[in-house]
Amino acid sequence: MRIKRVVILGAGSAGLLAAVTFARRTPLEIEIIRSPGIGIIGVGEGTTHTFPGYLLNELRFDPHKLFSEAQPTWKLGLRFLWGPRKEFFYTFSQQFAARARGLTRNNGYYCDESIDDLDIMSAMMRRGRAFLRRADGGPDFSTHGSTAFHIENERLVAYLESLARGLKVGIRDGTVARVKRAADGRIESLQLDDGASVSGDFFIDASGFRSELLGAALGEPFVDFSNALFCDRAVIGGWERREEPILPYTTCETMDAGWCWQIEHEHFINRGYVYSSAFIADESARAELLRKNPRIPPERTRVVRFRSGRYRRGWVENVIAIGNSAGFVEPLEATALAAIINQARAAAQMLSDSDYAPPPGYRELYNRNHAFVWDEIRDFIALHYRVNSRLDTAFWQHCRESTPLGIAQELFDFCGDHGPTSIHSHVLLPHTSTFGIEGYLAMLVGNRVPHATPHSADTAELAALASHRAANAARAENALTVAQTIAAIRSPAWRW
């Protein structure tokens, strides 16, 4: 059966990103079913560098529309208040796996004491700067491939809906009352509570945690990650920005029974405490968040429950699940939107490559990748908990003693024997790794995880490293802040 019509259940960021991907890359007819009774989550969201590159470079949407409607701010990486150092920065560039001129080993071998200014991105983050200046004083976006976004969910959804409508995607309001299946197991149509029937050849389940098609209708088993990731709740709050500068990074801060994010929007600062209900009660978590963030109005906090895990398969019969309906892992590395993009891209590519009649082998290949991607995210985040030595509470003792690393264990052991090397990283990590060797080294070096092969730099190396750091620091000092960059792109003289 050749696919001609795709029905997407859900009009949040997952459903809309899938819709604009399919509309841009395929000739298929696309219709979204939006449930009016389900609101937008409405929390601040951080992305990885995948997100702006996908929208602007791959799908080639207009940057002016993106920045005027979604109004993101820029994120160069994450600032970790985590482990034995005062702080360390995780960038989207090559900070630890790279080798500065004059050094004989990777930069990561020279971080026993100072970790500052190893590359220009971390140097700018440390100084609260976002972009280098062009000759005319404007922001230099040539480094855009190493930046991500902070973006408010409501603005993001409104922007994506505008894109979808511009691409002639149909959007219908309705709540699914019944799922009609064919004799061979495929889904034929969705029966809405107003009596309408919406049929399709292919369905995308973007219904969020409800997973109405993949989980509920098709009964796909759920693979629980709670044996490796112990957090299952978050208390969310924030406050209107006053005199605080807009920081070009997400902050991740160790808390008594989990960790707290800080996401920087132009007019609002979003905070959220991710915690384990086995180690702290909801009201105690709320009290800790408010005590450490007195600007949060207590009435603006709320508790969100979640479970980390994935469905065994992401593509069953004629249904692909995208976003939280396929899997969810706590937001420690802001992987949600990147996962949605990768799922939507892969689905569109496989349908197109099979001339819209995908054979079983394509589905099997998609599901192998689905399992690997979610399991690697689980194990990479588990590494954060295993190596964090900042606090000695019952929760963190349990994390250090009881967190399995899964597929990250081999790399962890290898670096323990040989240090922060990137040699043959493709053997320890598949080419499809979401984080790459740099991500793993950032956590190992940033947390001062000991290894058996320390490097003693000679005088020439120390001088070369000092010169390299000083050059990064000087360039960063003259860079533009987030607020200055916003002002520049909103100037009438600015041209993308």
Helices and strands as residue ranges (DSSP letters): E 5-9, H 13-25, E 29-34, E 44-46, H 50-53, I 54-58, H 63-65, I 66-70, E 73-75, E 77-81, E 88-91, G 107-110, H 120-126, G 141-146, E 148-152, H 153-166, E 170-173, E 176-181, E 187-192, E 197-199, E 202-205, G 208-210, I 212-217, E 222-224, E 233-240, E 250-255, E 258-264, E 268-275, H 282-292, G 298-300, E 302-305, E 309-311, E 315-316, E 319-321, G 323-325, E 327-328, G 331-333, H 336-353, H 360-387, H 394-402, G 406-408, H 409-418, H 425-428, H 436-446, H 459-477, H 482-489
